[in-house]
Amino acid sequence: MIKTTVKMAIASLLLVSVCNAETSYGTVNGENITADEVNQIVGAQGMKFDTLKKDMQKKVLDMIVDRKLLSQNASKAGLEKTDEFKQKLEMIKKDLALNIWMEQEAKKIESATKESELKEFYEKNKKNFKTPAELKASHILVKTEDEAKAIIKQLESSKDVKADFTKLAKEKSTGPSGANGGDLGWFPLNRMVPEFSKAADKLKKGEFTKEPVKTQFGYHVIYLEDRKSAGMKKFDEVKEQIKGLVNRNKFNKMVEDTTTKLKKDAKIELK
């Protein structure tokens, strides 16, 4: 669903919601802790309450309990009868109405979006779904050129280069990947410093550099495990991403068109 800043603004003013009567996470002086109240806290962070660890769930519920206790205490003070309360309540009502309207319009847009629209967007924007060439490599980082040359000499006489490379990385590498046998995982060429990427890209699968590779970090011996050519993500891989983009664009256009139309018929006086 398309998210709006309006929803977050309302949540920051007060825990106001259309309560889900079927779900309750407890009570505070007889007042239910509703699913909507829980979702207003965890949903803003892109999380789901049921997937949180028990201690984090307790923290969320404790926050709601504290707020309810303060809210109940404030009600006892008779603030609801003051003009200030009534004015702010009207503001919240208007914001809440706007929020619900936007959510409803977003749902309409989502339900009306056809797969043909998504495929059309994919075809027109294929350049945005390209995947760069990637290498999977390991390295041994040492301080001096002589150390690197000694490691290369050991590897040249090895009967199992991969196993020995991993062993030497754990023993001699000063880089943070040393504990993992020098494994750097998959990376695009532009992620590494130019000297490293250039040397690694010249290797074939299963080869290692026969000369130390000097960078600002020291001297590297690089072993290439595998490589992937540049490609294009398939439609099914990016379908949900495209759906979000298309729906967001349509939603923003709808809001803009509605605002423009309303302005034509409105009497607006600014000071």
Secondary structure as GFF3:
##gff-version 3
##sequence-region A 1 271
A	DSSP	alpha_helix	5	13	.	.	.	ID=ss1
A	DSSP	beta_strand	24	28	.	.	.	ID=ss2
A	DSSP	beta_strand	31	34	.	.	.	ID=ss3
A	DSSP	alpha_helix	35	42	.	.	.	ID=ss4
A	DSSP	three_ten_helix	43	45	.	.	.	ID=ss5
A	DSSP	three_ten_helix	49	51	.	.	.	ID=ss6
A	DSSP	alpha_helix	54	76	.	.	.	ID=ss7
A	DSSP	three_ten_helix	79	81	.	.	.	ID=ss8
A	DSSP	alpha_helix	83	112	.	.	.	ID=ss9
A	DSSP	alpha_helix	115	124	.	.	.	ID=ss10
A	DSSP	three_ten_helix	126	129	.	.	.	ID=ss11
A	DSSP	beta_strand	130	131	.	.	.	ID=ss12
A	DSSP	beta_strand	134	142	.	.	.	ID=ss13
A	DSSP	alpha_helix	145	156	.	.	.	ID=ss14
A	DSSP	alpha_helix	161	172	.	.	.	ID=ss15
A	DSSP	three_ten_helix	176	180	.	.	.	ID=ss16
A	DSSP	beta_strand	183	188	.	.	.	ID=ss17
A	DSSP	three_ten_helix	189	191	.	.	.	ID=ss18
A	DSSP	alpha_helix	194	201	.	.	.	ID=ss19
A	DSSP	beta_strand	213	215	.	.	.	ID=ss20
A	DSSP	beta_strand	218	228	.	.	.	ID=ss21
A	DSSP	beta_strand	231	232	.	.	.	ID=ss22
A	DSSP	alpha_helix	235	265	.	.	.	ID=ss23
###
